[in-house]
Amino acid sequence: MNILILLIFVSIVLVVGAVVLFLHSVKNQDFDHIEELSLLPLEEDQHADKKPNRNL
């Protein structure tokens, strides 16, 4: 029966830790950076060479 109390305590600690980390991420707006990174491959390269490749 003591192990059940220990497991409940550990579960509560893990849930509280996850909620605290989630709220910290939302407060610092870390999720906005993920959206920018996902759109980077869709942007055209501004420094790309415009000459066609003739090494066929």
mmCIF file of the N, C-alpha and C atoms, coordinates in Angstrom:
data_MODEL
# 
_entry.id   MODEL 
# 
loop_
_atom_site.group_PDB 
_atom_site.id 
_atom_site.type_symbol 
_atom_site.label_atom_id 
_atom_site.label_alt_id 
_atom_site.label_comp_id 
_atom_site.label_asym_id 
_atom_site.label_entity_id 
_atom_site.label_seq_id 
_atom_site.pdbx_PDB_ins_code 
_atom_site.Cartn_x 
_atom_site.Cartn_y 
_atom_site.Cartn_z 
_atom_site.occupancy 
_atom_site.B_iso_or_equiv 
_atom_site.pdbx_formal_charge 
_atom_site.auth_seq_id 
_atom_site.auth_comp_id 
_atom_site.auth_asym_id 
_atom_site.auth_atom_id 
_atom_site.pdbx_PDB_model_num 
ATOM 1   N N  . MET A 1 1  ? 0.821  -1.194 0.000   1.00 0.00 ? 1  MET A N  1 
ATOM 2   C CA . MET A 1 1  ? 0.000  0.000  0.000   1.00 0.00 ? 1  MET A CA 1 
ATOM 3   C C  . MET A 1 1  ? 0.864  1.257  0.000   1.00 0.00 ? 1  MET A C  1 
ATOM 4   N N  . ASN A 1 2  ? 2.077  1.174  0.550   1.00 0.00 ? 2  ASN A N  1 
ATOM 5   C CA . ASN A 1 2  ? 2.965  2.336  0.569   1.00 0.00 ? 2  ASN A CA 1 
ATOM 6   C C  . ASN A 1 2  ? 3.416  2.713  -0.838  1.00 0.00 ? 2  ASN A C  1 
ATOM 7   N N  . ILE A 1 3  ? 3.561  1.713  -1.705  1.00 0.00 ? 3  ILE A N  1 
ATOM 8   C CA . ILE A 1 3  ? 4.003  1.997  -3.066  1.00 0.00 ? 3  ILE A CA 1 
ATOM 9   C C  . ILE A 1 3  ? 2.945  2.778  -3.830  1.00 0.00 ? 3  ILE A C  1 
ATOM 10  N N  . LEU A 1 4  ? 1.683  2.546  -3.530  1.00 0.00 ? 4  LEU A N  1 
ATOM 11  C CA . LEU A 1 4  ? 0.601  3.271  -4.195  1.00 0.00 ? 4  LEU A CA 1 
ATOM 12  C C  . LEU A 1 4  ? 0.659  4.757  -3.852  1.00 0.00 ? 4  LEU A C  1 
ATOM 13  N N  . ILE A 1 5  ? 0.917  5.074  -2.620  1.00 0.00 ? 5  ILE A N  1 
ATOM 14  C CA . ILE A 1 5  ? 1.045  6.471  -2.195  1.00 0.00 ? 5  ILE A CA 1 
ATOM 15  C C  . ILE A 1 5  ? 2.247  7.117  -2.874  1.00 0.00 ? 5  ILE A C  1 
ATOM 16  N N  . LEU A 1 6  ? 3.341  6.390  -2.975  1.00 0.00 ? 6  LEU A N  1 
ATOM 17  C CA . LEU A 1 6  ? 4.535  6.900  -3.642  1.00 0.00 ? 6  LEU A CA 1 
ATOM 18  C C  . LEU A 1 6  ? 4.274  7.143  -5.129  1.00 0.00 ? 6  LEU A C  1 
ATOM 19  N N  . LEU A 1 7  ? 3.592  6.229  -5.792  1.00 0.00 ? 7  LEU A N  1 
ATOM 20  C CA . LEU A 1 7  ? 3.286  6.386  -7.212  1.00 0.00 ? 7  LEU A CA 1 
ATOM 21  C C  . LEU A 1 7  ? 2.359  7.574  -7.465  1.00 0.00 ? 7  LEU A C  1 
ATOM 22  N N  . ILE A 1 8  ? 1.386  7.773  -6.602  1.00 0.00 ? 8  ILE A N  1 
ATOM 23  C CA . ILE A 1 8  ? 0.487  8.922  -6.744  1.00 0.00 ? 8  ILE A CA 1 
ATOM 24  C C  . ILE A 1 8  ? 1.257  10.227 -6.555  1.00 0.00 ? 8  ILE A C  1 
ATOM 25  N N  . PHE A 1 9  ? 2.140  10.265 -5.575  1.00 0.00 ? 9  PHE A N  1 
ATOM 26  C CA . PHE A 1 9  ? 2.953  11.458 -5.330  1.00 0.00 ? 9  PHE A CA 1 
ATOM 27  C C  . PHE A 1 9  ? 3.851  11.765 -6.526  1.00 0.00 ? 9  PHE A C  1 
ATOM 28  N N  . VAL A 1 10 ? 4.511  10.756 -7.068  1.00 0.00 ? 10 VAL A N  1 
ATOM 29  C CA . VAL A 1 10 ? 5.395  10.954 -8.221  1.00 0.00 ? 10 VAL A CA 1 
ATOM 30  C C  . VAL A 1 10 ? 4.587  11.413 -9.435  1.00 0.00 ? 10 VAL A C  1 
ATOM 31  N N  . SER A 1 11 ? 3.415  10.858 -9.631  1.00 0.00 ? 11 SER A N  1 
ATOM 32  C CA . SER A 1 11 ? 2.557  11.261 -10.750 1.00 0.00 ? 11 SER A CA 1 
ATOM 33  C C  . SER A 1 11 ? 2.137  12.718 -10.631 1.00 0.00 ? 11 SER A C  1 
ATOM 34  N N  . ILE A 1 12 ? 1.771  13.128 -9.440  1.00 0.00 ? 12 ILE A N  1 
ATOM 35  C CA . ILE A 1 12 ? 1.367  14.519 -9.227  1.00 0.00 ? 12 ILE A CA 1 
ATOM 36  C C  . ILE A 1 12 ? 2.543  15.461 -9.466  1.00 0.00 ? 12 ILE A C  1 
ATOM 37  N N  . VAL A 1 13 ? 3.722  15.085 -9.013  1.00 0.00 ? 13 VAL A N  1 
ATOM 38  C CA . VAL A 1 13 ? 4.912  15.912 -9.231  1.00 0.00 ? 13 VAL A CA 1 
ATOM 39  C C  . VAL A 1 13 ? 5.207  16.042 -10.727 1.00 0.00 ? 13 VAL A C  1 
ATOM 40  N N  . LEU A 1 14 ? 5.092  14.961 -11.477 1.00 0.00 ? 14 LEU A N  1 
ATOM 41  C CA . LEU A 1 14 ? 5.340  15.011 -12.918 1.00 0.00 ? 14 LEU A CA 1 
ATOM 42  C C  . LEU A 1 14 ? 4.310  15.877 -13.646 1.00 0.00 ? 14 LEU A C  1 
ATOM 43  N N  . VAL A 1 15 ? 3.061  15.772 -13.265 1.00 0.00 ? 15 VAL A N  1 
ATOM 44  C CA . VAL A 1 15 ? 2.016  16.583 -13.903 1.00 0.00 ? 15 VAL A CA 1 
ATOM 45  C C  . VAL A 1 15 ? 2.223  18.058 -13.592 1.00 0.00 ? 15 VAL A C  1 
ATOM 46  N N  . VAL A 1 16 ? 2.519  18.381 -12.351 1.00 0.00 ? 16 VAL A N  1 
ATOM 47  C CA . VAL A 1 16 ? 2.757  19.780 -11.978 1.00 0.00 ? 16 VAL A CA 1 
ATOM 48  C C  . VAL A 1 16 ? 3.980  20.321 -12.716 1.00 0.00 ? 16 VAL A C  1 
ATOM 49  N N  . GLY A 1 17 ? 5.027  19.523 -12.830 1.00 0.00 ? 17 GLY A N  1 
ATOM 50  C CA . GLY A 1 17 ? 6.214  19.949 -13.572 1.00 0.00 ? 17 GLY A CA 1 
ATOM 51  C C  . GLY A 1 17 ? 5.918  20.206 -15.037 1.00 0.00 ? 17 GLY A C  1 
ATOM 52  N N  . ALA A 1 18 ? 5.123  19.346 -15.656 1.00 0.00 ? 18 ALA A N  1 
ATOM 53  C CA . ALA A 1 18 ? 4.761  19.525 -17.064 1.00 0.00 ? 18 ALA A CA 1 
ATOM 54  C C  . ALA A 1 18 ? 3.930  20.788 -17.254 1.00 0.00 ? 18 ALA A C  1 
ATOM 55  N N  . VAL A 1 19 ? 3.008  21.053 -16.345 1.00 0.00 ? 19 VAL A N  1 
ATOM 56  C CA . VAL A 1 19 ? 2.176  22.255 -16.443 1.00 0.00 ? 19 VAL A CA 1 
ATOM 57  C C  . VAL A 1 19 ? 3.031  23.506 -16.268 1.00 0.00 ? 19 VAL A C  1 
ATOM 58  N N  . VAL A 1 20 ? 3.958  23.481 -15.328 1.00 0.00 ? 20 VAL A N  1 
ATOM 59  C CA . VAL A 1 20 ? 4.839  24.636 -15.109 1.00 0.00 ? 20 VAL A CA 1 
ATOM 60  C C  . VAL A 1 20 ? 5.698  24.893 -16.347 1.00 0.00 ? 20 VAL A C  1 
ATOM 61  N N  . LEU A 1 21 ? 6.268  23.854 -16.938 1.00 0.00 ? 21 LEU A N  1 
ATOM 62  C CA . LEU A 1 21 ? 7.078  24.030 -18.142 1.00 0.00 ? 21 LEU A CA 1 
ATOM 63  C C  . LEU A 1 21 ? 6.242  24.526 -19.323 1.00 0.00 ? 21 LEU A C  1 
ATOM 64  N N  . PHE A 1 22 ? 5.030  24.027 -19.453 1.00 0.00 ? 22 PHE A N  1 
ATOM 65  C CA . PHE A 1 22 ? 4.146  24.487 -20.524 1.00 0.00 ? 22 PHE A CA 1 
ATOM 66  C C  . PHE A 1 22 ? 3.809  25.964 -20.356 1.00 0.00 ? 22 PHE A C  1 
ATOM 67  N N  . LEU A 1 23 ? 3.456  26.371 -19.142 1.00 0.00 ? 23 LEU A N  1 
ATOM 68  C CA . LEU A 1 23 ? 3.125  27.774 -18.902 1.00 0.00 ? 23 LEU A CA 1 
ATOM 69  C C  . LEU A 1 23 ? 4.334  28.675 -19.128 1.00 0.00 ? 23 LEU A C  1 
ATOM 70  N N  . HIS A 1 24 ? 5.512  28.194 -18.779 1.00 0.00 ? 24 HIS A N  1 
ATOM 71  C CA . HIS A 1 24 ? 6.739  28.955 -19.021 1.00 0.00 ? 24 HIS A CA 1 
ATOM 72  C C  . HIS A 1 24 ? 6.973  29.138 -20.522 1.00 0.00 ? 24 HIS A C  1 
ATOM 73  N N  . SER A 1 25 ? 6.726  28.109 -21.306 1.00 0.00 ? 25 SER A N  1 
ATOM 74  C CA . SER A 1 25 ? 6.889  28.200 -22.760 1.00 0.00 ? 25 SER A CA 1 
ATOM 75  C C  . SER A 1 25 ? 5.880  29.158 -23.373 1.00 0.00 ? 25 SER A C  1 
ATOM 76  N N  . VAL A 1 26 ? 4.655  29.114 -22.897 1.00 0.00 ? 26 VAL A N  1 
ATOM 77  C CA . VAL A 1 26 ? 3.626  30.017 -23.419 1.00 0.00 ? 26 VAL A CA 1 
ATOM 78  C C  . VAL A 1 26 ? 3.948  31.459 -23.043 1.00 0.00 ? 26 VAL A C  1 
ATOM 79  N N  . LYS A 1 27 ? 4.433  31.667 -21.844 1.00 0.00 ? 27 LYS A N  1 
ATOM 80  C CA . LYS A 1 27 ? 4.764  33.012 -21.380 1.00 0.00 ? 27 LYS A CA 1 
ATOM 81  C C  . LYS A 1 27 ? 5.894  33.618 -22.207 1.00 0.00 ? 27 LYS A C  1 
ATOM 82  N N  . ASN A 1 28 ? 6.884  32.811 -22.581 1.00 0.00 ? 28 ASN A N  1 
ATOM 83  C CA . ASN A 1 28 ? 8.020  33.295 -23.362 1.00 0.00 ? 28 ASN A CA 1 
ATOM 84  C C  . ASN A 1 28 ? 7.769  33.247 -24.863 1.00 0.00 ? 28 ASN A C  1 
ATOM 85  N N  . GLN A 1 29 ? 6.612  32.802 -25.290 1.00 0.00 ? 29 GLN A N  1 
ATOM 86  C CA . GLN A 1 29 ? 6.208  32.711 -26.692 1.00 0.00 ? 29 GLN A CA 1 
ATOM 87  C C  . GLN A 1 29 ? 7.205  31.898 -27.509 1.00 0.00 ? 29 GLN A C  1 
ATOM 88  N N  . ASP A 1 30 ? 7.601  30.760 -26.999 1.00 0.00 ? 30 ASP A N  1 
ATOM 89  C CA . ASP A 1 30 ? 8.525  29.879 -27.704 1.00 0.00 ? 30 ASP A CA 1 
ATOM 90  C C  . ASP A 1 30 ? 7.874  29.208 -28.903 1.00 0.00 ? 30 ASP A C  1 
ATOM 91  N N  . PHE A 1 31 ? 6.558  29.150 -28.944 1.00 0.00 ? 31 PHE A N  1 
ATOM 92  C CA . PHE A 1 31 ? 5.880  28.438 -30.019 1.00 0.00 ? 31 PHE A CA 1 
ATOM 93  C C  . PHE A 1 31 ? 5.858  29.248 -31.310 1.00 0.00 ? 31 PHE A C  1 
ATOM 94  N N  . ASP A 1 32 ? 6.050  30.562 -31.250 1.00 0.00 ? 32 ASP A N  1 
ATOM 95  C CA . ASP A 1 32 ? 6.078  31.378 -32.461 1.00 0.00 ? 32 ASP A CA 1 
ATOM 96  C C  . ASP A 1 32 ? 7.293  31.045 -33.317 1.00 0.00 ? 32 ASP A C  1 
ATOM 97  N N  . HIS A 1 33 ? 8.394  30.703 -32.692 1.00 0.00 ? 33 HIS A N  1 
ATOM 98  C CA . HIS A 1 33 ? 9.618  30.385 -33.423 1.00 0.00 ? 33 HIS A CA 1 
ATOM 99  C C  . HIS A 1 33 ? 9.460  29.115 -34.254 1.00 0.00 ? 33 HIS A C  1 
ATOM 100 N N  . ILE A 1 34 ? 8.661  28.189 -33.791 1.00 0.00 ? 34 ILE A N  1 
ATOM 101 C CA . ILE A 1 34 ? 8.442  26.936 -34.513 1.00 0.00 ? 34 ILE A CA 1 
ATOM 102 C C  . ILE A 1 34 ? 7.757  27.213 -35.849 1.00 0.00 ? 34 ILE A C  1 
ATOM 103 N N  . GLU A 1 35 ? 6.793  28.124 -35.861 1.00 0.00 ? 35 GLU A N  1 
ATOM 104 C CA . GLU A 1 35 ? 6.090  28.449 -37.101 1.00 0.00 ? 35 GLU A CA 1 
ATOM 105 C C  . GLU A 1 35 ? 7.024  29.118 -38.104 1.00 0.00 ? 35 GLU A C  1 
ATOM 106 N N  . GLU A 1 36 ? 7.928  29.963 -37.632 1.00 0.00 ? 36 GLU A N  1 
ATOM 107 C CA . GLU A 1 36 ? 8.877  30.609 -38.540 1.00 0.00 ? 36 GLU A CA 1 
ATOM 108 C C  . GLU A 1 36 ? 9.822  29.584 -39.156 1.00 0.00 ? 36 GLU A C  1 
ATOM 109 N N  . LEU A 1 37 ? 10.285 28.643 -38.377 1.00 0.00 ? 37 LEU A N  1 
ATOM 110 C CA . LEU A 1 37 ? 11.199 27.630 -38.896 1.00 0.00 ? 37 LEU A CA 1 
ATOM 111 C C  . LEU A 1 37 ? 10.530 26.736 -39.926 1.00 0.00 ? 37 LEU A C  1 
ATOM 112 N N  . SER A 1 38 ? 9.248  26.481 -39.761 1.00 0.00 ? 38 SER A N  1 
ATOM 113 C CA . SER A 1 38 ? 8.561  25.614 -40.717 1.00 0.00 ? 38 SER A CA 1 
ATOM 114 C C  . SER A 1 38 ? 8.345  26.306 -42.055 1.00 0.00 ? 38 SER A C  1 
ATOM 115 N N  . LEU A 1 39 ? 8.323  27.638 -42.084 1.00 0.00 ? 39 LEU A N  1 
ATOM 116 C CA . LEU A 1 39 ? 8.115  28.369 -43.331 1.00 0.00 ? 39 LEU A CA 1 
ATOM 117 C C  . LEU A 1 39 ? 9.415  28.719 -44.047 1.00 0.00 ? 39 LEU A C  1 
ATOM 118 N N  . LEU A 1 40 ? 10.562 28.557 -43.408 1.00 0.00 ? 40 LEU A N  1 
ATOM 119 C CA . LEU A 1 40 ? 11.835 28.906 -44.029 1.00 0.00 ? 40 LEU A CA 1 
ATOM 120 C C  . LEU A 1 40 ? 12.098 28.174 -45.341 1.00 0.00 ? 40 LEU A C  1 
ATOM 121 N N  . PRO A 1 41 ? 11.833 26.882 -45.474 1.00 0.00 ? 41 PRO A N  1 
ATOM 122 C CA . PRO A 1 41 ? 12.106 26.219 -46.753 1.00 0.00 ? 41 PRO A CA 1 
ATOM 123 C C  . PRO A 1 41 ? 11.230 26.731 -47.892 1.00 0.00 ? 41 PRO A C  1 
ATOM 124 N N  . LEU A 1 42 ? 10.128 27.399 -47.611 1.00 0.00 ? 42 LEU A N  1 
ATOM 125 C CA . LEU A 1 42 ? 9.235  27.891 -48.653 1.00 0.00 ? 42 LEU A CA 1 
ATOM 126 C C  . LEU A 1 42 ? 9.668  29.240 -49.217 1.00 0.00 ? 42 LEU A C  1 
ATOM 127 N N  . GLU A 1 43 ? 10.508 29.970 -48.495 1.00 0.00 ? 43 GLU A N  1 
ATOM 128 C CA . GLU A 1 43 ? 10.960 31.274 -48.956 1.00 0.00 ? 43 GLU A CA 1 
ATOM 129 C C  . GLU A 1 43 ? 12.020 31.107 -50.034 1.00 0.00 ? 43 GLU A C  1 
ATOM 130 N N  . GLU A 1 44 ? 12.006 32.021 -50.991 1.00 0.00 ? 44 GLU A N  1 
ATOM 131 C CA . GLU A 1 44 ? 13.012 31.984 -52.040 1.00 0.00 ? 44 GLU A CA 1 
ATOM 132 C C  . GLU A 1 44 ? 14.328 32.520 -51.501 1.00 0.00 ? 44 GLU A C  1 
ATOM 133 N N  . ASP A 1 45 ? 15.421 31.974 -52.000 1.00 0.00 ? 45 ASP A N  1 
ATOM 134 C CA . ASP A 1 45 ? 16.735 32.445 -51.592 1.00 0.00 ? 45 ASP A CA 1 
ATOM 135 C C  . ASP A 1 45 ? 17.003 33.796 -52.237 1.00 0.00 ? 45 ASP A C  1 
ATOM 136 N N  . GLN A 1 46 ? 17.362 34.770 -51.454 1.00 0.00 ? 46 GLN A N  1 
ATOM 137 C CA . GLN A 1 46 ? 17.647 36.095 -51.979 1.00 0.00 ? 46 GLN A CA 1 
ATOM 138 C C  . GLN A 1 46 ? 19.061 36.167 -52.540 1.00 0.00 ? 46 GLN A C  1 
ATOM 139 N N  . HIS A 1 47 ? 19.950 35.335 -52.026 1.00 0.00 ? 47 HIS A N  1 
ATOM 140 C CA . HIS A 1 47 ? 21.343 35.368 -52.449 1.00 0.00 ? 47 HIS A CA 1 
ATOM 141 C C  . HIS A 1 47 ? 21.662 34.278 -53.464 1.00 0.00 ? 47 HIS A C  1 
ATOM 142 N N  . ALA A 1 48 ? 20.667 33.674 -54.021 1.00 0.00 ? 48 ALA A N  1 
ATOM 143 C CA . ALA A 1 48 ? 20.899 32.584 -54.974 1.00 0.00 ? 48 ALA A CA 1 
ATOM 144 C C  . ALA A 1 48 ? 21.406 33.142 -56.297 1.00 0.00 ? 48 ALA A C  1 
ATOM 145 N N  . ASP A 1 49 ? 22.251 32.382 -56.940 1.00 0.00 ? 49 ASP A N  1 
ATOM 146 C CA . ASP A 1 49 ? 22.805 32.765 -58.230 1.00 0.00 ? 49 ASP A CA 1 
ATOM 147 C C  . ASP A 1 49 ? 21.726 32.585 -59.297 1.00 0.00 ? 49 ASP A C  1 
ATOM 148 N N  . LYS A 1 50 ? 21.467 33.612 -60.077 1.00 0.00 ? 50 LYS A N  1 
ATOM 149 C CA . LYS A 1 50 ? 20.390 33.568 -61.066 1.00 0.00 ? 50 LYS A CA 1 
ATOM 150 C C  . LYS A 1 50 ? 20.828 32.945 -62.393 1.00 0.00 ? 50 LYS A C  1 
ATOM 151 N N  . LYS A 1 51 ? 22.116 32.653 -62.566 1.00 0.00 ? 51 LYS A N  1 
ATOM 152 C CA . LYS A 1 51 ? 22.604 32.075 -63.814 1.00 0.00 ? 51 LYS A CA 1 
ATOM 153 C C  . LYS A 1 51 ? 22.239 30.595 -63.880 1.00 0.00 ? 51 LYS A C  1 
ATOM 154 N N  . PRO A 1 52 ? 21.839 30.110 -65.046 1.00 0.00 ? 52 PRO A N  1 
ATOM 155 C CA . PRO A 1 52 ? 21.526 28.675 -65.163 1.00 0.00 ? 52 PRO A CA 1 
ATOM 156 C C  . PRO A 1 52 ? 22.793 27.836 -65.105 1.00 0.00 ? 52 PRO A C  1 
ATOM 157 N N  . ASN A 1 53 ? 22.651 26.640 -64.644 1.00 0.00 ? 53 ASN A N  1 
ATOM 158 C CA . ASN A 1 53 ? 23.777 25.718 -64.536 1.00 0.00 ? 53 ASN A CA 1 
ATOM 159 C C  . ASN A 1 53 ? 24.024 25.075 -65.896 1.00 0.00 ? 53 ASN A C  1 
ATOM 160 N N  . ARG A 1 54 ? 25.237 25.252 -66.464 1.00 0.00 ? 54 ARG A N  1 
ATOM 161 C CA . ARG A 1 54 ? 25.556 24.730 -67.800 1.00 0.00 ? 54 ARG A CA 1 
ATOM 162 C C  . ARG A 1 54 ? 26.496 23.543 -67.733 1.00 0.00 ? 54 ARG A C  1 
ATOM 163 N N  . ASN A 1 55 ? 26.618 22.911 -66.606 1.00 0.00 ? 55 ASN A N  1 
ATOM 164 C CA . ASN A 1 55 ? 27.510 21.757 -66.447 1.00 0.00 ? 55 ASN A CA 1 
ATOM 165 C C  . ASN A 1 55 ? 26.741 20.461 -66.624 1.00 0.00 ? 55 ASN A C  1 
ATOM 166 N N  . LEU A 1 56 ? 26.138 20.269 -67.777 1.00 0.00 ? 56 LEU A N  1 
ATOM 167 C CA . LEU A 1 56 ? 25.360 19.059 -68.019 1.00 0.00 ? 56 LEU A CA 1 
ATOM 168 C C  . LEU A 1 56 ? 26.240 18.032 -68.550 1.00 0.00 ? 56 LEU A C  1 
# 
